[in-house]
Amino acid sequence: MGEDYAAIVCLVFVCCWDLKEKRIPNGLLLAGAGLCLFFKASGQPPGVLTALLQGGAALLLASPLWLLRMAGAGDVKLAALIVGWMGVPRGLTGLALGLALGAVWSLVRLLRGRELFLRLRQLALYAAACLRDGVLRPYPRWEADGEAAVIPLGAYLALGTILILFF
């Protein structure tokens, strides 16, 4: 149970930092990884190896989102940390809930700013260009839109995982 409380504290820090700064520092993620490995080392013998393998697999699976500029590097590393710490079932459930919360927040934000159809059109044009050329390229709108387009995805991934840990 202490492991869950430590994870919640770590995730609260990540959530607050990402909401304020729109980025997740590596030092914060390393501290979380250190806590995770500490708790895994004090448990069953394969705990550290299992956490490393699960986190590594999550990192590999989520990396294309960073390569396509659809998620930040900190978001991808946070997803790996969550899956490594919580395990696959709870970790993926927390990430799924976090993605849903982030999607709802983004939808509300786009509706309030009357940008929903513009953004969907831009996404459709991007997808059409990728299909036409047969090549996946980084999503170009991030450079054009700048800070206004940043979604604090890590905050929502952390929040979704916190909710899973509580309930």
C-alpha positions in Angstrom: 0.0 0.0 0.0 2.9 2.3 0.7 4.0 1.9 -2.9 0.6 3.2 -4.2 0.9 6.3 -1.9 4.5 7.0 -3.1 3.2 6.7 -6.7 0.3 9.1 -6.0 2.7 11.7 -4.5 5.0 11.4 -7.5 2.1 11.6 -9.9 0.7 14.7 -8.1 4.1 16.4 -8.6 4.1 15.5 -12.3 0.6 16.7 -12.8 1.2 20.0 -11.1 4.4 20.6 -12.9 3.0 19.8 -16.4 0.0 22.0 -15.8 2.2 24.9 -14.8 5.2 24.5 -17.2 3.7 22.5 -20.1 6.6 20.0 -19.7 7.8 17.2 -17.5 11.5 17.5 -16.3 13.6 14.4 -16.6 14.7 14.8 -13.0 11.2 14.3 -11.8 10.7 11.2 -13.9 14.1 9.8 -12.7 13.0 10.4 -9.1 9.8 8.5 -9.8 11.7 5.7 -11.5 14.0 5.5 -8.5 11.1 5.2 -6.1 9.5 2.5 -8.3 12.7 0.5 -8.4 13.1 0.9 -4.6 9.7 -0.6 -4.0 10.1 -3.3 -6.6 13.5 -4.3 -5.1 11.9 -4.7 -1.7 9.1 -6.9 -3.0 9.3 -10.2 -5.0 12.7 -11.0 -6.6 11.6 -10.6 -10.2 10.0 -7.2 -9.4 12.7 -5.0 -10.7 13.2 -7.0 -13.9 9.5 -7.1 -14.5 9.1 -3.3 -14.0 12.0 -2.6 -16.3 10.7 -4.9 -19.0 7.1 -3.6 -18.8 8.3 0.0 -18.7 10.7 -0.6 -21.6 7.9 -2.2 -23.7 5.6 0.8 -23.0 8.4 3.2 -24.0 8.9 1.4 -27.3 5.1 1.3 -28.0 4.6 4.9 -27.2 7.7 6.3 -28.9 6.0 6.7 -32.3 3.7 9.3 -30.7 6.7 11.3 -29.9 8.3 10.8 -33.3 5.2 12.0 -35.0 5.0 15.0 -32.5 1.6 13.9 -31.2 3.0 13.6 -27.7 5.9 15.1 -25.9 9.0 13.1 -24.8 8.1 13.6 -21.2 4.6 12.2 -21.8 6.1 9.1 -23.4 8.5 8.6 -20.6 5.8 9.1 -18.0 3.7 6.4 -19.7 6.6 4.0 -19.5 7.1 4.9 -15.8 3.4 4.3 -15.1 3.3 0.9 -16.8 6.6 -0.1 -15.2 5.4 0.9 -11.7 1.8 -0.1 -11.8 2.1 -3.2 -14.1 0.4 -3.7 -17.4 -3.3 -4.0 -16.4 -3.4 -1.1 -13.9 -0.9 1.0 -15.8 -2.8 0.8 -19.1 -6.1 1.4 -17.4 -4.7 4.6 -15.8 -3.2 5.7 -19.1 -6.5 5.0 -20.9 -8.5 7.0 -18.3 -5.9 9.8 -18.6 -6.2 9.9 -22.4 -10.0 10.1 -22.0 -9.7 13.0 -19.5 -7.3 14.8 -21.8 -9.6 14.2 -24.8 -12.6 15.7 -22.9 -10.5 18.7 -21.8 -9.2 19.2 -25.4 -12.7 18.9 -26.8 -14.1 21.5 -24.4 -11.2 23.8 -25.1 -11.7 23.5 -28.9 -15.5 24.1 -28.6 -15.0 27.1 -26.4 -12.5 28.6 -28.8 -14.6 27.6 -31.8 -11.7 25.8 -33.3 -13.0 22.2 -33.5 -13.8 22.1 -37.2 -10.6 23.9 -38.1 -8.5 21.4 -36.1 -10.3 18.4 -37.5 -9.8 19.7 -41.0 -6.1 20.2 -40.4 -5.9 16.7 -39.0 -7.7 15.3 -42.0 -5.4 17.1 -44.4 -2.4 15.8 -42.5 -3.7 12.2 -42.6 -4.6 12.6 -46.4 -1.0 13.8 -47.1 0.5 10.9 -45.2 -1.7 8.4 -47.1 -1.0 10.1 -50.4 2.7 10.1 -49.9 2.9 6.8 -48.1 5.0 8.3 -45.4 4.3 9.2 -41.8 5.7 12.6 -41.0 5.7 14.6 -37.8 2.5 16.5 -37.3 3.3 20.0 -38.6 0.8 22.1 -36.7 2.9 22.1 -33.5 5.5 24.4 -35.0 2.8 26.6 -36.5 0.6 26.9 -33.5 3.3 27.1 -30.8 2.4 27.2 -27.1 -1.3 27.6 -27.8 -1.6 24.1 -29.1 0.2 22.4 -26.2 -1.9 20.0 -24.3 -0.6 19.0 -20.8 -1.1 15.3 -21.6 1.2 14.2 -18.8 -1.0 15.9 -16.3 -4.0 13.9 -17.5 -2.0 10.6 -17.7 -1.0 11.2 -14.1 -4.5 12.2 -13.0 -6.0 9.1 -14.7 -3.5 6.9 -12.9 -4.1 8.6 -9.6 -7.9 7.9 -10.0 -7.2 4.3 -10.7 -5.0 4.0 -7.6 -7.7 5.6 -5.4 -10.6 3.5 -6.8 
